[in-house]
Amino acid sequence: RASLAPLEATLGVPGLPQSGTGQTALFTGLNAPALHGRHHGPWVPVSLRARLSAESVMARAVAAGRDVAFANAYPEEALEAERHPRLPHFLRAAPPLAARAAGLLTRHTPALERGDAVASEIVNEVWRERLNRSSLPRISGAEAGANLARIAARHELTVFAHYSTDAAGHLGDMAAAVAALELVDEFLGGLTAAAPPDLLTLVASDHGNIEDIRGGHTRHAALGVVIGERHAEIAAGLHAITDVAPAIAGLLQLP
């Protein structure tokens, strides 16, 4: 039911791939490091933010009238913070930047409480412990995956962004890396178990890291996995992180 699709992340640009340009390439199909002149991260460089906002696959899908969801929950404080001229750091990553521009940064504490959103960390412990949302339910990775499946079943395109595997890779701690991967594995298990038969799931990373915890980011191919109907056909067209957005656009028949 699934195919592996290793994704080239260096894109012909010297140096180690970074999240800011890598995520921009994932969401737009543009060779963001080449456009910027180098790999840049962790945040999207200012020079690329307008293009990400206008050309992300989320913005294109919304403009074409598709039903799109950004499943990540962000705290209500983010709404106030985004009004300031200098964006807070958590809104400078490509997923919330693109979602905000497309009008999709709309899921907050109430949505997370009722299971209509997913925390970036998958489970709710960071929200409970660091954001003082003790009323949020304690959920497993599998339950979070099932929540995402229910959200995706109601929309034509659903996007979810997870960052903890990158953070674990930077720690250089094998136990933390294994725990991070086991959580993602449990999450994907819950997602696929609860998914409707016609749901296509595409898992893509912006760069390598956790597969070799000794030195942070790598030049290895980034993870790409396609799960569901036509998985082999779709995976056969994925060779680089710049192929992901065009593949989604093709599936949605975007102009």
C-alpha positions in Angstrom: 0.0 0.0 0.0 3.0 2.4 0.0 6.1 3.4 -2.0 9.3 5.0 -0.9 10.4 8.0 -2.9 13.9 9.4 -1.9 13.9 13.1 -2.5 17.0 15.0 -3.6 17.3 18.0 -1.2 20.6 19.8 -2.2 19.0 20.9 -5.6 22.4 21.6 -7.1 23.3 24.2 -4.6 26.5 23.7 -2.5 26.3 23.3 1.3 23.9 21.5 3.6 20.2 21.8 3.0 18.3 24.0 5.4 14.7 24.2 6.5 13.8 27.7 5.3 14.7 27.2 1.7 13.9 23.4 1.8 10.3 23.9 3.1 9.8 26.7 0.5 10.8 24.3 -2.2 8.5 21.6 -0.8 5.5 23.9 -0.7 6.0 25.7 -4.1 8.1 23.5 -6.3 10.6 26.3 -6.8 14.3 25.7 -6.4 14.4 28.0 -3.4 18.1 27.6 -2.6 19.1 28.6 -6.1 16.7 31.6 -6.1 18.1 32.8 -2.7 21.7 32.0 -3.7 22.3 29.5 -0.9 20.6 27.2 1.6 19.0 29.1 4.4 17.3 28.2 7.6 15.7 27.6 9.9 13.2 30.3 8.8 12.1 31.3 5.3 14.3 34.1 4.1 12.6 37.4 3.7 13.5 37.4 0.0 11.3 34.4 -0.6 8.3 35.1 1.6 6.2 36.8 -1.0 6.7 34.0 -3.5 5.9 31.4 -0.8 2.8 33.2 0.1 1.5 33.6 -3.5 2.8 30.3 -5.0 2.4 27.7 -2.3 0.3 24.7 -3.2 -2.1 25.7 -0.4 -2.6 29.2 -1.8 -3.0 27.8 -5.3 -5.6 25.3 -4.2 -7.6 27.9 -2.2 -7.5 30.2 -5.2 -8.9 27.4 -7.4 -11.8 26.9 -5.0 -10.6 23.6 -3.5 -11.5 22.7 0.1 -8.2 23.0 2.0 -7.2 22.5 5.6 -4.1 23.3 7.6 -4.4 20.8 10.4 -1.8 22.2 12.8 -3.1 24.0 15.9 -1.5 27.3 16.9 -2.2 29.1 20.2 -4.5 32.0 20.1 -1.6 34.3 21.0 -0.3 33.7 17.5 -3.2 35.8 16.1 -2.1 38.7 18.2 1.6 38.2 17.4 1.1 38.0 13.6 -0.2 41.7 13.7 3.3 42.9 14.7 5.7 44.0 11.9 8.3 41.5 13.0 6.8 38.0 13.0 7.5 35.8 16.0 9.9 32.9 15.2 7.3 30.2 15.1 5.4 32.0 12.3 8.5 32.3 10.1 8.6 28.6 9.2 7.2 27.8 5.8 4.1 25.8 6.9 2.5 28.5 9.0 3.7 31.3 6.7 2.0 29.6 3.7 -1.1 28.7 5.7 -1.4 32.3 7.1 -1.2 33.7 3.6 -3.9 31.3 2.3 -6.2 32.1 5.2 -5.8 28.7 6.8 -4.1 29.4 10.1 -7.4 29.0 11.9 -7.1 26.1 14.3 -6.5 26.9 18.0 -7.1 25.6 21.5 -10.8 24.7 21.0 -10.1 22.8 17.8 -7.3 20.9 19.5 -9.5 20.1 22.5 -12.2 18.5 20.3 -9.7 16.6 18.1 -10.3 18.9 15.1 -6.6 19.9 15.0 -3.2 18.3 15.7 -0.4 19.7 17.7 2.9 20.1 15.7 4.5 17.7 18.3 1.6 15.2 17.5 0.7 14.7 21.1 -0.6 17.5 23.4 2.1 17.5 26.1 3.9 20.6 25.0 0.6 22.5 25.0 -0.3 21.2 28.4 3.1 21.8 30.0 4.4 24.9 28.3 1.3 26.7 27.2 -0.8 26.0 30.4 -3.5 24.2 28.5 -4.1 21.5 31.1 -7.6 21.0 30.0 -6.4 19.5 26.7 -6.8 15.7 26.6 -3.7 13.4 26.8 -3.7 11.5 23.5 -1.4 8.9 22.0 0.3 9.2 18.6 -2.2 6.8 17.2 -5.2 8.9 18.4 -3.6 12.0 16.9 -3.2 10.1 13.6 -6.9 9.2 13.7 -7.8 12.8 14.3 -5.8 13.8 11.2 -7.5 11.2 9.2 -10.9 12.5 10.2 -9.8 16.1 9.2 -8.5 14.9 5.9 -11.7 13.0 5.1 -13.5 16.3 5.0 -11.2 18.2 2.7 -9.6 17.9 -0.7 -6.2 18.8 0.6 -5.0 18.6 4.2 -1.5 19.8 5.3 0.2 18.9 8.6 3.7 19.9 9.6 5.8 18.1 12.2 9.2 19.3 13.4 10.3 17.1 16.3 12.3 14.6 14.2 14.6 17.5 13.1 14.9 18.7 16.7 15.8 15.2 17.8 18.4 14.8 15.1 20.1 18.0 16.3 20.4 16.6 19.8 22.9 13.9 18.8 21.0 11.5 21.2 20.1 8.1 19.8 17.4 7.5 22.4 15.7 10.8 21.6 16.0 10.0 17.9 14.4 6.5 18.3 11.6 8.0 20.5 10.9 10.6 17.8 10.7 8.1 15.0 8.6 5.7 17.1 6.1 8.5 17.7 5.9 9.3 14.0 5.5 5.6 13.3 2.6 5.3 15.8 1.1 8.5 14.3 1.2 7.2 10.7 -0.2 3.9 12.0 -3.2 5.7 13.5 -3.7 7.8 10.4 -3.7 4.8 8.0 -5.9 2.7 10.2 -8.6 5.4 10.3 -8.1 6.7 6.8 -11.0 6.3 4.2 -10.1 4.0 1.3 -9.5 6.9 -1.1 -7.2 8.9 1.1 -3.8 9.5 -0.4 -1.0 10.3 2.1 2.2 11.9 1.1 5.0 12.1 3.7 7.9 14.4 2.8 10.9 15.9 4.6 12.8 19.0 3.6 16.2 17.6 4.3 18.0 14.7 6.0 19.0 14.7 9.6 17.7 12.1 12.0 19.1 9.2 9.9 22.6 10.2 11.1 22.5 11.9 14.5 26.2 12.6 14.5 26.2 15.9 12.7 22.8 17.6 12.2 21.6 18.1 8.6 22.9 15.8 5.9 23.1 15.7 2.1 21.3 12.4 2.0 18.0 12.1 0.1 15.1 13.4 2.2 12.3 11.0 3.2 9.4 10.6 0.8 6.6 8.1 1.2 3.4 7.8 -0.7 0.6 5.7 0.9 -2.7 4.8 -0.8 -4.2 4.3 -4.2 -1.8 4.9 -7.2 1.1 5.1 -4.7 3.6 3.5 -7.0 2.6 5.7 -10.0 2.9 8.9 -7.9 6.1 7.9 -6.2 7.7 7.2 -9.6 7.4 11.0 -10.4 9.0 12.1 -7.2 12.8 12.6 -7.4 13.5 15.9 -5.5 11.7 18.0 -2.9 10.7 20.4 -5.8 8.6 17.6 -7.3 6.2 17.4 -4.3 4.1 20.6 -4.9 3.7 19.9 -8.6 2.5 16.3 -7.8 -0.1 17.6 -5.4 -1.2 20.3 -7.9 -1.6 17.7 -10.6 -3.7 15.4 -8.4 -5.9 18.4 -7.6 -6.0 19.5 -11.2 -5.0 23.0 -10.3 -4.6 25.5 -13.2 
